[in-house]
Amino acid sequence: MITLVKIDDADRRILKLLSQDPEIPQIDLAKRLGISQPAISSRIYKLKKMGMLTHFVGMDVKKAQLFLAKIDVVTNDVDNLLGSLDKCPFYLNSFLTSGRHNLTVLLIGENIRSLISCVDSHIRSNPLVKEMEFNVILTPIRNFVVSINFYPEKKEITPCGKNCANCHLHLNNRCLGCPTSVYYKGTLL
């Protein structure tokens, strides 16, 4: 049985104001909505408990000048394919889809060459992938803030078990390397 989430107009107005300015003080919300600050606090707590409101730290893709790739995939084994992507620092998210492709994968990187190399090395060559279509997302229309994993401790071997020092794509400057690698040539991730 599906339980529908119920919010009222005051909750919607709080969500709208917080989406416009996530750091707006509760006292300002109270003044703008004409209700008390404790009522605002209670509503925010309720919205968080319901999963309707969350806060996270992220980067604006457009402002950080990062690149996004959208890969539409046909696979008979979604779970194992996602498991193989889960450790990849370029992997942002996936979506189960209907239609010709049954999975859409989003990757993020500092340049297009690195995204192409990642796709060629880890998705296009993956036997779990029956068919795929690769597209670079040119620019988000709205602000698009994403949570990025940073890897301050660099290692020789990447999470997928490769060594960028031995990779022909990295050696021929077709890829910045893996952001987890000591050989990474990027500056942001």
Rosetta silent file (secondary structure, phi, psi, omega in degrees, C-alpha in Angstrom):
SEQUENCE: MITLVKIDDADRRILKLLSQDPEIPQIDLAKRLGISQPAISSRIYKLKKMGMLTHFVGMDVKKAQLFLAKIDVVTNDVDNLLGSLDKCPFYLNSFLTSGRHNLTVLLIGENIRSLISCVDSHIRSNPLVKEMEFNVILTPIRNFVVSINFYPEKKEITPCGKNCANCHLHLNNRCLGCPTSVYYKGTLL
SCORE:     score description
SCORE:     0.000 S_00000001
   1 L     0.000  133.304 -179.811    0.000    0.000    0.000 S_00000001
   2 L   -90.214  129.397  176.124    1.332    3.425   -0.956 S_00000001
   3 L   -98.482  122.500  179.631    1.154    6.133    1.682 S_00000001
   4 L   -80.947  136.486  176.725    0.695    9.581    0.208 S_00000001
   5 L   -78.449  130.876 -179.216    2.741   12.381    1.713 S_00000001
   6 L  -115.539  122.766  173.076    0.502   15.194    2.890 S_00000001
   7 L  -129.762  155.022 -179.245    1.695   18.759    3.187 S_00000001
   8 L  -105.466 -176.029 -177.100   -0.350   21.936    3.439 S_00000001
   9 H   -61.937  -38.353  178.902    0.004   25.399    1.903 S_00000001
  10 H   -63.549  -41.102  176.938    2.225   26.668    4.732 S_00000001
  11 H   -62.232  -42.938  179.627    4.607   23.717    4.172 S_00000001
  12 H   -62.784  -40.216  179.431    4.652   24.441    0.432 S_00000001
  13 H   -67.835  -38.770  176.175    5.459   28.111    1.067 S_00000001
  14 H   -61.967  -46.786  179.673    8.270   27.129    3.452 S_00000001
  15 H   -61.426  -40.653  179.819    9.695   24.741    0.837 S_00000001
  16 H   -64.253  -47.000 -179.119    9.455   27.410   -1.862 S_00000001
  17 H   -64.927  -40.003  178.290   11.229   30.045    0.253 S_00000001
  18 H   -68.571  -31.584  177.901   13.927   27.585    1.327 S_00000001
  19 H   -70.713  -28.999  177.123   14.479   26.517   -2.275 S_00000001
  20 H   -79.295  -34.627 -179.530   15.029   30.168   -3.205 S_00000001
  21 L  -147.492   90.614 -175.888   17.300   30.854   -0.217 S_00000001
  22 L   -61.822  -16.501 -177.236   18.393   27.755    1.734 S_00000001
  23 L  -104.606   14.027  179.288   20.034   29.910    4.403 S_00000001
  24 L   -63.215  130.583  179.118   17.053   32.118    5.191 S_00000001
  25 L   -65.854  148.583 -179.974   16.689   32.383    8.997 S_00000001
  26 H   -59.398  -33.824  179.965   13.607   30.817   10.544 S_00000001
  27 H   -63.907  -37.007  177.402   12.615   34.181   12.028 S_00000001
  28 H   -68.811  -39.174  175.266   12.472   35.642    8.501 S_00000001
  29 H   -59.823  -44.630 -179.150   10.367   32.709    7.328 S_00000001
  30 H   -59.615  -45.139  179.783    8.017   33.308   10.247 S_00000001
  31 H   -62.988  -43.617 -176.796    7.634   37.013    9.394 S_00000001
  32 H   -69.182  -30.711 -177.914    7.028   36.316    5.700 S_00000001
  33 H   -97.024  -10.367  178.800    4.456   33.606    6.397 S_00000001
  34 L    72.760   30.203  174.921    2.807   35.289    9.364 S_00000001
  35 L  -129.605  167.213 -174.510    3.305   32.384   11.769 S_00000001
  36 L   -72.722  156.937  176.973    5.540   31.975   14.815 S_00000001
  37 H   -62.696  -42.364  176.579    9.195   30.913   14.640 S_00000001
  38 H   -59.999  -34.119  177.366    8.521   27.816   16.813 S_00000001
  39 H   -66.781  -39.835  176.673    5.789   26.814   14.329 S_00000001
  40 H   -61.326  -47.885 -179.452    8.308   27.218   11.469 S_00000001
  41 H   -58.460  -43.826  179.970   10.843   25.102   13.381 S_00000001
  42 H   -64.016  -42.622  179.767    8.244   22.407   13.999 S_00000001
  43 H   -66.192  -41.393  178.641    7.190   22.364   10.342 S_00000001
  44 H   -63.398  -42.121  177.494   10.808   22.175    9.131 S_00000001
  45 H   -59.592  -45.252 -179.816   11.450   19.294   11.526 S_00000001
  46 H   -62.814  -43.324 -179.910    8.328   17.507   10.220 S_00000001
  47 H   -63.803  -37.728  177.474    9.358   18.089    6.582 S_00000001
  48 H   -67.028  -43.779  179.819   12.819   16.677    7.283 S_00000001
  49 H   -61.753  -34.843 -179.813   11.373   13.594    9.022 S_00000001
  50 H   -78.241  -11.152 -176.899    9.081   13.009    6.025 S_00000001
  51 L    83.254   11.069 -179.088   12.032   13.269    3.622 S_00000001
  52 L   -85.188  -15.856 -177.482   10.519   16.334    1.955 S_00000001
  53 L  -139.156  129.647  177.420   13.383   18.607    3.021 S_00000001
  54 L  -145.801  156.487  176.370   17.060   17.847    3.141 S_00000001
  55 L  -121.730  138.713  174.139   20.256   19.826    3.127 S_00000001
  56 L  -148.372  159.540  177.609   23.453   18.794    1.441 S_00000001
  57 L   -95.132  133.944 -179.726   26.707   20.362    0.365 S_00000001
  58 L  -156.154  179.799  178.359   27.332   20.366   -3.341 S_00000001
  59 E  -113.114  143.267  172.793   28.757   22.135   -6.358 S_00000001
  60 E   -81.519  116.208 -176.082   26.851   24.018   -8.998 S_00000001
  61 H   -54.361  -43.164 -177.254   27.764   22.196  -12.222 S_00000001
  62 H   -67.863  -48.530 -178.050   27.467   25.350  -14.309 S_00000001
  63 H   -67.744  -34.249  179.624   29.494   27.615  -12.001 S_00000001
  64 H   -81.436   -6.107 -179.984   32.186   24.969  -11.437 S_00000001
  65 L    57.354   44.132  175.772   32.356   24.430  -15.233 S_00000001
  66 L   -91.526  161.699 -179.517   31.998   20.687  -14.907 S_00000001
  67 E  -111.994  144.096  178.153   30.775   18.436  -17.685 S_00000001
  68 E  -117.079  141.802  173.424   27.927   15.950  -17.526 S_00000001
  69 E  -121.650  140.204  176.614   27.415   12.856  -19.627 S_00000001
  70 E  -115.736  119.830 -179.329   24.116   11.012  -20.024 S_00000001
  71 E  -116.564  116.909  176.769   24.427    7.393  -21.011 S_00000001
  72 E   -93.939  127.984 -169.364   21.257    5.525  -21.938 S_00000001
  73 E  -127.072  145.904  166.098   21.788    1.789  -21.520 S_00000001
  74 E  -110.809  122.241  178.259   20.070   -1.486  -22.287 S_00000001
  75 E  -143.766  149.830  174.586   21.099   -4.164  -19.788 S_00000001
  76 L   -93.638   -3.887 -175.346   19.648   -7.412  -18.492 S_00000001
  77 L  -138.065   73.943 -177.049   21.434   -6.975  -15.160 S_00000001
  78 H   -57.636  -46.553 -175.026   20.815   -3.488  -13.743 S_00000001
  79 H   -60.858  -45.905 -179.789   22.014   -4.360  -10.224 S_00000001
  80 H   -70.078  -34.889  176.379   25.420   -5.707  -11.272 S_00000001
  81 H   -64.853  -45.081  177.569   25.970   -2.864  -13.725 S_00000001
  82 H   -63.032  -37.695  176.842   25.185   -0.323  -11.000 S_00000001
  83 H   -61.387  -36.349  179.237   27.496   -2.200   -8.637 S_00000001
  84 H   -73.194  -25.290  179.777   30.330   -1.855  -11.134 S_00000001
  85 H   -88.490  -23.496 -169.520   29.698    1.905  -11.436 S_00000001
  86 L   -57.541  -30.596 -178.706   29.152    2.607   -7.754 S_00000001
  87 L   -86.663   -9.404 -174.621   32.860    2.959   -6.916 S_00000001
  88 L   -76.074  125.564  179.946   33.614    5.252   -9.869 S_00000001
  89 L   -67.123  -17.241  176.762   34.271    8.889   -8.861 S_00000001
  90 L   -81.105  -18.516 -176.029   32.797   10.075  -12.170 S_00000001
  91 E   -72.668  123.719 -178.104   29.492    8.302  -11.400 S_00000001
  92 E  -103.206  -51.325 -177.737   26.834   10.754  -10.255 S_00000001
  93 E  -170.940  168.713  175.385   23.502    8.912  -10.371 S_00000001
  94 E  -137.897  159.486  179.676   21.308    6.540  -12.366 S_00000001
  95 E  -137.633  129.289  170.706   17.650    6.363  -13.257 S_00000001
  96 E   -72.722  135.014 -174.506   15.546    3.353  -14.186 S_00000001
  97 L  -130.673  162.965  173.534   13.728    4.268  -17.381 S_00000001
  98 L  -105.856  169.812 -179.761   11.048    2.938  -19.685 S_00000001
  99 L   100.500 -156.109 -175.990   11.283    2.765  -23.449 S_00000001
 100 L   -61.912  -40.987  179.066   14.144    1.473  -25.573 S_00000001
 101 L  -101.374  146.262 -179.018   16.733    1.899  -22.801 S_00000001
 102 L  -108.669    2.089  179.678   16.106    0.661  -19.272 S_00000001
 103 E  -151.551  135.546  172.170   18.774    2.685  -17.436 S_00000001
 104 E  -116.627  129.926 -178.154   20.146    6.220  -17.684 S_00000001
 105 E  -113.947  134.001  174.028   23.526    6.891  -16.097 S_00000001
 106 E  -108.149  129.716  174.604   24.878   10.365  -15.270 S_00000001
 107 E  -117.832  154.106  179.222   28.626   10.932  -15.095 S_00000001
 108 E  -133.742  141.505  179.417   30.444   14.133  -14.106 S_00000001
 109 E  -160.928  173.430 -178.022   33.991   15.235  -14.901 S_00000001
 110 L   -82.600  -20.674  174.757   36.332   18.118  -15.525 S_00000001
 111 L  -149.606  162.256 -175.332   36.563   17.565  -19.259 S_00000001
 112 H   -69.759  -37.522 -179.248   34.752   15.715  -22.020 S_00000001
 113 H   -57.248  -41.343 -179.705   37.764   13.577  -22.981 S_00000001
 114 H   -67.046  -37.251  177.700   37.844   12.037  -19.498 S_00000001
 115 H   -66.070  -42.492  178.073   34.115   11.269  -19.635 S_00000001
 116 H   -62.124  -43.789  179.003   34.505    9.621  -23.049 S_00000001
 117 H   -62.204  -41.134  178.119   37.451    7.591  -21.733 S_00000001
 118 H   -62.266  -45.224  179.776   35.445    6.507  -18.699 S_00000001
 119 H   -64.023  -46.095 -179.504   32.532    5.438  -20.899 S_00000001
 120 H   -62.284  -40.916 -175.624   34.811    3.602  -23.349 S_00000001
 121 H   -78.654  -34.358 -168.863   36.714    1.812  -20.576 S_00000001
 122 H  -118.328  -19.150 -178.698   33.917    0.974  -18.169 S_00000001
 123 H  -113.731  -55.652 -177.026   30.532    1.076  -19.885 S_00000001
 124 H   -58.461  -37.630 -177.159   30.906    0.524  -23.620 S_00000001
 125 L   -88.159   -2.813 -176.736   33.247   -2.445  -23.021 S_00000001
 126 L   -76.196  123.810 -179.022   31.146   -3.901  -20.173 S_00000001
 127 L   -64.192  -16.438  176.548   29.539   -7.232  -21.194 S_00000001
 128 L   -73.557  -17.411 -178.178   26.488   -6.347  -19.078 S_00000001
 129 E   -91.899  114.876 -179.431   25.749   -3.496  -21.522 S_00000001
 130 E   -85.521  -33.908 -178.461   23.789   -4.742  -24.536 S_00000001
 131 E  -157.973  148.059  177.735   23.313   -1.316  -26.129 S_00000001
 132 E  -152.552  156.015  174.866   24.132    2.243  -25.150 S_00000001
 133 E  -132.938  127.074 -176.014   23.850    5.827  -26.312 S_00000001
 134 E  -106.839  129.056  175.796   26.298    8.462  -25.073 S_00000001
 135 E  -136.013  140.838  172.522   25.413   12.168  -24.932 S_00000001
 136 E   -91.491  131.093  175.537   27.194   15.130  -23.413 S_00000001
 137 E   -81.672  119.038 -173.605   24.846   17.464  -21.568 S_00000001
 138 L   -68.317  -48.987  177.355   25.767   20.899  -22.878 S_00000001
 139 L  -164.752  142.344  172.883   24.499   22.973  -19.968 S_00000001
 140 L   -71.919  145.550  178.471   21.850   22.786  -17.285 S_00000001
 141 L   -75.730  -45.022  177.003   19.076   25.324  -17.780 S_00000001
 142 L  -101.671  170.490  172.412   18.615   25.906  -14.062 S_00000001
 143 L   -57.092  137.279 -179.197   21.196   25.763  -11.312 S_00000001
 144 L  -130.783   97.848 -176.927   22.162   22.136  -10.882 S_00000001
 145 E   -96.699  128.020 -178.783   23.846   21.468   -7.569 S_00000001
 146 E  -126.679  148.162  175.696   25.295   18.012   -7.083 S_00000001
 147 L   -81.270  127.300 -177.378   27.015   16.329   -4.195 S_00000001
 148 L  -113.556  135.210  172.421   30.580   15.468   -5.170 S_00000001
 149 L   -86.177  129.558  177.010   32.809   12.906   -3.489 S_00000001
 150 L  -106.745  149.845 -175.897   36.317   14.198   -2.968 S_00000001
 151 L  -126.637   81.990 -177.890   39.332   11.949   -2.572 S_00000001
 152 L   -66.307  -29.601  178.752   42.075   13.750   -0.634 S_00000001
 153 L   -94.514  102.212 -178.929   44.055   10.517   -0.198 S_00000001
 154 L   -83.328  146.875 -179.056   45.220    9.561   -3.675 S_00000001
 155 E  -129.561  162.274  177.552   46.258    5.983   -4.454 S_00000001
 156 L   -72.082  -40.686 -178.493   48.071    4.211   -7.270 S_00000001
 157 E   -98.856  130.071 -177.609   45.275    1.748   -7.877 S_00000001
 158 L   -79.075  166.450  179.756   41.835    3.186   -8.625 S_00000001
 159 L   -58.062  -25.702  179.089   38.583    1.814   -7.114 S_00000001
 160 L   -87.883    3.831  175.895   37.971   -0.132  -10.337 S_00000001
 161 L    88.989   12.366 -178.880   41.378   -1.811   -9.978 S_00000001
 162 L  -101.073  164.235  175.525   43.247    0.129  -12.676 S_00000001
 163 E  -122.432  112.667 -176.308   46.511    2.054  -12.583 S_00000001
 164 H   -59.822  -25.996  179.712   46.361    5.304  -14.588 S_00000001
 165 H   -64.386  -21.977 -179.757   50.148    5.157  -15.098 S_00000001
 166 H  -104.636    4.363 -175.277   49.576    2.124  -17.370 S_00000001
 167 L   -90.317  122.547 -179.159   46.500    3.453  -19.188 S_00000001
 168 H   -62.804  -31.093  178.714   47.086    4.428  -22.840 S_00000001
 169 H   -66.428  -42.788  178.483   44.238    6.960  -22.664 S_00000001
 170 H   -68.979  -44.033 -179.163   45.879    8.739  -19.723 S_00000001
 171 H   -64.250  -29.960  179.946   49.382    8.480  -21.225 S_00000001
 172 L   -96.769   18.115  177.870   48.143    9.989  -24.510 S_00000001
 173 L    56.886   29.753  173.706   46.354   12.865  -22.700 S_00000001
 174 L   -91.492   -3.496 -177.395   42.925   11.575  -23.717 S_00000001
 175 L  -153.602  141.115  176.674   41.976   11.397  -20.038 S_00000001
 176 L   -75.162  -12.581 -176.065   42.870   13.321  -16.890 S_00000001
 177 L    97.931 -179.675  179.228   42.867   10.027  -15.018 S_00000001
 178 L   -84.234  133.896  179.201   40.808    8.893  -12.087 S_00000001
 179 L   -59.988  -14.647  177.305   40.279   11.529   -9.363 S_00000001
 180 L   -88.042   -8.238 -171.148   41.289    8.902   -6.785 S_00000001
 181 E   -90.985  147.241  174.117   44.648    8.319   -8.487 S_00000001
 182 L   -66.013  -15.569 -178.894   48.051    9.818   -7.674 S_00000001
 183 L   -95.502    4.901 -178.045   48.326   10.306  -11.456 S_00000001
 184 L   -62.554  129.577 -178.069   45.215   12.481  -11.721 S_00000001
 185 L   -99.800   -2.962  179.466   45.935   15.603  -13.809 S_00000001
 186 L   -76.795  172.419 -177.585   42.735   17.480  -12.952 S_00000001
 187 L  -121.221  -15.339 -172.099   42.469   20.282  -10.439 S_00000001
 188 L  -100.931  -51.242 -176.175   38.882   20.224   -9.173 S_00000001
 189 L   -84.547    0.000    0.000   37.785   16.701   -8.344 S_00000001
